[in-house]
């Protein structure tokens, strides 16, 4: 076994590898960018080395620097995690050339699966079922368009070197093909340095079922059951589970054996995942093979009781697989939810900011949290916006879903937008519980997944007022007889009842409250309704009784801003003070940057006539593109940014004069 390894990654996967390596007595070397100088994985490692500036191209993708650090530190092997250099053939070859073990498959296996088109050719010879489409090397746009017509619609354009939903476009008709091809190629070039595309028939109700395979250096191979990753947005997985619901033992065996054949066809070693599209008629088709550990590997660990990172380390060091296929035992059901800094209400656009408040559910035999951040860390524009993976296990799927819903309700984050409420709604949705799974699940059930908040608005305003009142009391410096009105800090006046005012702003609406305190209780009036309230504050928990209704909410205060958390919902407001000036934003929001990011394409110029819906600017954040389109016909009167510029959320990108204004 190795005595020292380097983890060529960051975030939760780096932390995950370090945990297992330390348990095995292996010392760990971390690498980091300037943006990650204080990151959790750096603190956990035995040693850490600076790679360079924040952009991954200048840090985590610098194979030459990583190899130099291996030599300097004495690291015998490199664990690549996932993303970055994990499926980079050149990196694996360079490690091999320098006598450093790559904790992953041989470079030849990465190369074989690195091109989706070449991989499909190999799978065809290995008798693995394939989806109809075009996987050739000729990338002439005219040929691709002709092959598109042969394949039929709808279809999927997919980057041959891609992954993570990048460089992918669904094409519903021939008329959409040209624009989709240009956009997908550009995104693939930016993400992977390779614009080549393949085309395949887009199944309308497919499930995404993948098989975890492991092979050792002695010719042995095994499949560790399957995972269902059907619930996706923008071709990126949202909730994963194992085993796949409703899969027959016969299908599981056929799919698993096909996956092992696929791995052995390329002399695979280590952990890999063979991904299949599973159709409603029970047929399945090879999609791709990921030659690395998957983000969702913990659900497999939870149902098998195995540590897959430990398997990776032992197999890379030359050991045989620890069990045979017949010895594999599957127990219970597990789910994983990816907690992202993103705005589900705004097309899941990535969010950035500081984790000002972070409370996770308690970990135990049923609940696991894999994360690379702590409270106070920043989620930046440079890397994937995943905050954590929440994994739950129980004896059956229904019980595991209940665990997931409860754990998501206990997850509390403030400081930036996240998808925790959306995930809670998804996990608790009746169609999800009823196993009505396919890759179009989110679009199909949008009304269920984006309901109005369950918290009563007036109740929340009253609770917010109670919080501010109790916080003010806790900060009182006057001490004396607590029963004496002269010791109270409630505006008490001799021979008169004084109702103090309070102004709370919620969603840009100002609410006037009046508060009368008598004998330790409050009478709070808001919007012509009156509430009798008693409250106590214990840490971040506010216990209230409002008109006889007792409940507990958790609170986070940031200056005059307050966030209330209850049963997975959040309520935000701020206390208005007259000394504060109100600023207003102007401009057409449709032509403003929807997130922090970079301009990757400006498709119009000053003076150009444009039509409603025409794409004007393409932005990128976290390697995902977002198009800004014209809201109406008009003339471009100004262009404020150029390709390559970094832009803050809300910045005006284009000035557009409508055709009506021009005519007037």
N, C-alpha and C positions, 0 to 999 in steps of 0.2 A: 504494500500500500504506500501511497505517496506520503511524504512528511510535510510538504508545503506546496500549496497550489495558488494560482492567481485567478481571480474572478474578473473576467473582462466584461463587466456589465455594471449596472447601477440599480437602485430602487429595490423593490420587494424581492426580485429573483436573486439579486446579489445577497440580500439578507438571508433568504431561504437557503442558499447553498452554504453560506457561512455557518448557519445553525447545525446542519448535518455534518459538515466537515469538522467542526469543533467537537461534536459528540464523538467522532471517530479519532480524535486526537491529532487532526491535521491542522497545521497553521495556515492562515489565509492572508493573501495579499490583495488589497483593494486598489482600484484605480479610480480617479475622479477628475471631473472637470472643475474649472473655477467656480461654476454655479453650484457644484455639489461639495464644496470644501467642508461643510458642516453636516453632510448627509448621514443618515443612520447607518448605511453600509460601511462608511468610512470609520465611524466610531466603533463598529462591531469587529472590524478586522484587526489582525495582529500588526499589520503594517499597511500603509497607504501611500500611493505615489500620484502626484499631479500629472495629468496628461496634457492639459492645455485649456484654451478658452471654452466657453459654454457650447458653441455649436458642435454637434456630434462629429461633423466632418473634420474638426480640429482637435477632437479628444477621443471619444469612444470608438471612432472608426479608424484611428491611427494604429494600424497593425504594427508598423515599424517601431513605434514607441512602446507598445505593449510587449513586444518581443525583447526589446532592450531592457525593460523593467524586469522581465523574467530572468534574464541573465544577471542583472544587478542584484536581484533579491534572492536568487537561488531557487525560484519556483520550478518544480519538476513538471507541472502540468497546468493547463489552462481550462477552466470551465467557462464557456461562452454565454451561458444563460440562454435567453431568446432575444430576437431582434439584433441590432447592431451587426456584429461579425459572426453570429452563430451559424449562419448558413453560407458563409463566404469561402469559396473553394481556395482562393489565393491565400487566405489567412491560415487555413488548415494545412496547406502545402508548406507555407513558410515555417510554421511550428515544427512540422515533420523534418524539414531541412535543417532546423537548428537543434534537433534532438529533444524537443519539448513535446510532451504528450498532449494531444487534443482530446479533451473529455467529450467525445462525440464520435461520429462515424468517420471512416476514411474519407479523404478529400475526393476520391473517385466516386463515392456514393453521393456526396453532396453535389458534385458536378452532374451526376446522372439525374438527380431529382431537381436540380436548380433550374432547369429549363422545363416548364410544364409541358411543352410540346414534345421534347425528347423523352420525358418521363412517360407520357402516354404511349409512345412507341414501344418502350421497354415493357410497359404493363400489358400491352397487346400480346407480346410474345410470351409473357408469363401467365397468360390465360386469366387476366383480371378484367372484368367488364368495364367498358368505356362508354361515355356519353357521346352521341354523334356531334361532329364539329370539324374544325380545321386546326391542325397543330403543326403546320409546316414552317420551314425556315424562311421562305420567300415572303417578305413583308411589304411588297409593293401595294400601295393603297388600293389600286384598281383590282388587283387580285383578291385582296381581303374583302373588298366589296362584293366581288363575284361569289366568293366562298360564303359570304354572309347570306346571299340569296339562296344558295344551295342548302345551307343549314336550316333555314326557316326561322320564323319568329314566334315568340320572343327568344332572344339569344343573349349570351353574356360575352362581352369583351373582357379579357382578363390578361394582365401582364404576365408574361412567361416567367419573369424573375420575381413575381410579386408575392404578397402575403398581407394579412391584416386588413383586407378590404381596399388596399390602395391600388390604383391603376385598374379599376374594374368599373364597367358601365353596363347597365341593362339596356338593350336596344329592342324597341317594340315594333319598329317598321324600318323599311329601307330609307325613308326620308330622314330618320334620326341618325343614320349610320355615320355620315361624314363628321358631324360635330362631335359625336360620342368618341369616335376614333381619335381625333385630334386631342381632345381633353384627356382621354385615358392614356395616350402615349406620353403626353406632357407630364402627367402625374407620375407615371411609371419611371420616366427619365429622372425626375426630381427625387423620387424615393429610392430607386434601385440602380440608377445609372444605366438602365436598359429599357428602351421604349417598345420592344417587340411585344406583339399581342398574339393570343390564340382566341379562337371562337368556338363556343360550344352551345348546344341547345339549352335554353333556360327552362327547366322544369317548373311548372306553375305551382305545384304543391309538394315540393320536395322536403324531406327532412335531412339535416346534416348529421350524419352518424360517423364517428371516427373510432378507429381501433388503436389502442396503445400497444405497440410492439417493442420487444427487447431482443437483441441478438448479442451473443458473446463472440469472442475471437476463436472459438472452437467449433463453430458451425451450428450451434444450437440457437433455436428461435422460439419465441413464445408470444402469445397475445394475452394481455391483461384486461379482458372484457372490453366494453365499449363505452363511449360517452355520447350523449345527444347534445348537440350544440345548435339546434335549429332556431332558437330565438335570437335573432340578429337585427342590427340596424346598420345600414350602410355596409353590409357584408361583414360586419364585425360582431363577434359573439357578445351576448349580454348576460345570459344565464346558461350554465352548462350543468348537466346532471349525468350520473352513472348509477346503475346501468340504464340503457335507453328504454324508456317506457314502451311496453307493448311489443317488444321484439321477441320473436319466438326463439326457442333454443336452436332450432334448425338454421334460422337466419343468422343468429349470433355465431354459430360454428362456421357456417359458410363464409361469412364476412371475415371472421378472425383468420381462417385458413388462407383466404385470399390475401389478407394483409401480410401474413408471414411469407407467402410466396412472393409478394411484391418486394419485401425486404431482402429476402435471400437472392432475388434476381440481380441485386446490385451489391452483393456481398456486404450487407449492412452490419454495423457493430454499434451497440449502445441503444439509447432510447430514441424511438421514432414514432410518428403518428401517421397512419394511413387514413385519409379522409374520403368518405363515400357520400354520394347523394342517394338517399333511400326514398323510393317513390311509393305512392299510395298503393300500388299493386304488389308491393313486396319485393320488387326488383331493386338492385343497387348497382351503382356505377362508380368507378374510381374517379376521384376528383384531383387529388394531389397528395404528395407525401411531404410532411415537415420533418426535416432531418435534425431534430433537436427536441428538447423537452418543451411541452406545450404550457401555455399560461394556465390551462385548466387541469393540469396533472393532479392537483390535490384531491379532486373527487375520486380519482382512481385509487389514490392512497387511502382514502377514507373507507372504501368498500373492500379493499384487499388487505389492509393493515400493513402495507409495505411502504418503505421509504424509497422512492424512485431515484432521488439524488444519490443515496447510498449505493443503489444498484449501478448508477452511472459511474461512480468513483471506482467501485470494485471491478467492474467489467473493463474499464479503461486501464486498470492496473493489471489485467490479465486473468482475473478470476472467471470461472464458469458461472452460468446462470444458477442462482441458489435453489430454484425449484423447477419442476417439470410442468407441462400443461395440465397433466392429470392432478397434480398436487395443489393447483390454484383454487382458492376458496373465495367466494364472493358473499358478502354479508351486508344486508341492509341497503339503504339508498342515500346518496349524497348529492347536494347541489352547491354550485358556486355562483355568486353574483359579483360582477366586476363593478366596483364603486369608482366612478369617474368624476373628475371636475369637468362638468359639462352642463348645458342647459337643455333638458329634454323638451321644454316648452318652446324652444327656438331651434328646432331641427337638430338637437343634440350638438350644437356648436361647442367646441372646447372652451373651457373657462380657465382663467388664470387668477392668481391671487395668493394670499396668505391663509394658511389654516389657523385662524385665530382661536378657534375652539374645536377640539376633537375628542369625542368620547365614543369608545367602541364597546360593543357588548362583551360581557365577561366570557373568557375562553374556558372551555372545559372539554369533556369527551365528545360533546355534541356540536360545539361551536369552535371554529378556528378562524383567525384573522392573519392573513399574510400581508405585510405592508412594509414599505420602505420609508415611511414618513412619521413624524411626530408633530404634536401641536407646536405651532410657530413656524413650521417649514413653509416654503413657498412652492407653489406649482407654477412653473415657468412655461414660456412658449417653446422652449427648446426640446422638450421630451414628451413622451406619451403622458396624457393627463390622468392615468390611473392612480388613484389614491391607495386602494387596497383591494384584496380579494376576500370576500366573506364566504366561508365554507361551512356547511352544516351537514350533519349525519343523523339518521335515525333508522329504526328497524324497517320502516316502509316509506314509500314515497309521500303519502299523505302526512305522516308524522314529520317527515323531513321538511315538507313545505311549511307546515305550522312553525317549525323551528326557524326557518328562514324569515317568515313574516315577523315573528317576534324579535329576532335579532336585528332586522332592518329598522324596526320601530325603536330599538335601543341605540341605533347608530345616530350620533348627533354631531353635525359639522356646521360651523359658521365661518364666514370670511370670504366664501366664494360659493358659486352655485354647484350643486352636485345632483346626481341622479338617484339618491336614496329613496325618495318618495315614489318615483317612477318604478323603481325595482320592487318596492313593497306592493304597489298596485298590481304589477305584473305577476309576482309570485302568488298573490291572493286571488287573481282573476279566475273565474269559473272555467273558462276554456283551457287555461293552463292546468288547472287542477284535473280537468277531464281529459288531459292528454291530447288536446286538439292542436298538435304541434306541426308547424312547417316554417320555412324561412320567411314567409310573409306574415307571420303572426302579429307583429307590432302594427303594421299598417291595417290589417284586417280588424283589429280590436282597439283602435285608437280611442274611441269613446270610453271604453272601460278603463284604459290605461292612463287617461288624462282627465279624471273627474275633478269637479270643484272641491276645494279643501273641505274637510269635514269639520274643522274648527269653526264655531260660531263667531262671527266677526265682533259683535258687541261683547260677548264673553271675553274674547281675547283682549279687547281694549280695556275692559275692567280688570283683567288679570295683570295687564301691563301697568296700569295705574297702581295696583296693589304692590307690584314689584318695586316700582320707583319709590312708593311711600315707605315700604319696609326697608329698602336700601338706605333711604335717607335717615330712618330711625337708627339703623345699625351704625351709621356714621356720626350720630349725635355725640357731642362732647360734653353737654351739660349733664351733670349727675345730681340727683336729689331724690326726693320722695316720688316714686314712680306713679303714685295716685294723685299727686298734686298737679293741678292744671298749669302751675307756673314752671313745672319741669317738662311739660309737653312741648313738642316741636310741631304743633299742628295748627298754628295760627289762632289758638284759643283767645277769646276776648271776654272780659268780664261782662256779665249780664247780656250776652248776645251769642247766637249761634253763627259761626262764620264758615261758609262753604268756600273753600279755596278753589281756584280754577287750575286746570291743567290742560295743556294742548298736546295731543298726540297726532302724529302724521303717519298715516298708513296708506301705502300705494299712492302717494302724492295727494291724498285727501286729508284735510285737517279736521279733527274732531275736537269739539269743546266739551270738556268734562268738568263737573263740579263735585267736590269731595267734602263731606262733612264727617268728622271723626268724633265719636262719642263712646266712652267706656270701652276702648280697645277695639271697636268695630268701625267700619267705614260705611257710609251711605254714598254711593257713587252714581251720579247721573250722567248719562251719555245718550245723545240723540233721542231725547224725550222719554227715555226709559230709566228707571231707578233700580239699583241693586244694593242689597244689604250684604256686606262682605266682611269676612274675617280672614286673616292671612298670617302665615308664619314662613320665614325663609330659613332653610337649612342648607348651607352650601349653595349649590346651584338649583336646588329643588324648592319650588314655591308651592306650599300646601294652602289651598283656598277652599272656603265654603261660600258659595254665591247663591243667595236665596235658597239655602238648604242643600244645594248640590255641591258635594265634596269631590275634589279632584286634585291631582298633582301634575304640575308642568315643570319642565326643566328650562332654565333661563341662561342666556349669555348676554352680558352687557358690554358694549364697546362704545364708551363715551355716552352720548345720548341715544345711541342705537340699541335696540333690544330685539333679541330673537327668542321666541317661545317654542319649545319642542313638546309635542304630545302625540303619541300613537303614530309616529311616522310623518306627521304633518308639521309644518313650520309656519309661524306668524312673525312678520317683521314690522316694526314701527320705530319711530323715534320721538323723543320728547322735544317739543319745540320751545325754544327760548328766544325771547324778543331780541336779544343781542346778536342772534345769528342772522346773517343776510341770506336770502334765498336766491340761488342762481338758476337760470333757465337755459335749457339747451334749445337751439334752433337748428333748422335744416331738415331736409327730407331724409327720414330714417332709412328709406329704401336705398339711398345712395351713400349711406355711411357704412363704415367698416363694422360688420356684425361681431367681430372679435379681434383681439390682438393677433397680429400675424404679419405676413410678408406679401407684397404684391408680386404675383408670378407672371401676370399678363395684363396689359392694357390694350384692349381691342378696338378702341375708338380714339379719335383725335379731335382737338378743338375745331368747332365749326361743322362737324359731321352731323348729318341728319340720321336719327335712329328711330326704330320702331319699338312699340311696347313689347316687352319680353325679350328684347335683344340683349345678349350678354355684353356688358361694358368692361367689367374688370373681373379678374380671377384672383382670389386671395388663397393663401395656404397657412394653416396652423397645424402643428403636430403632424405634418406630412399629409393632411387631408385638404382637398381643394373645396372652395366655396365660390360660386359665381354670383356676382351682383348684376342684376338685370334692370333695364329701363322700365319704370313703372307706367310710362305713357310715351306716346310719340313726342318727338321734340328734337331740339338741336343742342349739341354739347357746347356749352359756353366756356367751360374751363376743365382742365384735368390737373388734379393737385398732386398726384403721385406717379412715379415711374416704376417700371419693373425692377424688383430687387429692394424697394424701399420697405422699411418696417413701419407698421401703422398701428396706432392705438385704437381700441374699440370706440366707436362713435365718431371717429374722424371722417369728415366729408371727403369723399373720393372723387366725385364728379359733380360739376354744376350742369344741370340740365334745364333748359327753357322749353316749356311745353309748346306744342304747335299752336294751341289756342292763344297763348300769350303772344307768340310771334305774329299771328294773324291780326291780333288786336293792335 
